[in-house]
Amino acid sequence: AVFGVTENPLIVFTSNMFAIMGLRSLYTILSKAASDLEYLEPAVAVVLGFIGSKMVAEYFGIYIPTELSLGVVLTFFKRWSW
């Protein structure tokens, strides 16, 4: 995706390097938090399912506002994080 913005090899390399480092640290945090947050995995599964169904709905011409989507996502995470 970064090649759509620039063809500078330094920018491409550093952006990918920082993205990988960020994902690695995020995975470390989530793997440690997964044992403490019992309902994290079901909440993530429901949110991903909602986002996937939103993408399918938009393909068929049904528009779902961003504010509604954020509200649904926050509601799921709030409900299952307690």
Buried (B, 14 or more C-beta within 10 A) or exposed (E): EBEEEEEEEEEBEEBEEEEEEEEEEEEEEEEEEEEEEEBBEEBBEBBEEBEEEBEEEEEEEEEBEEEEBEEBBEEBBEEBEE
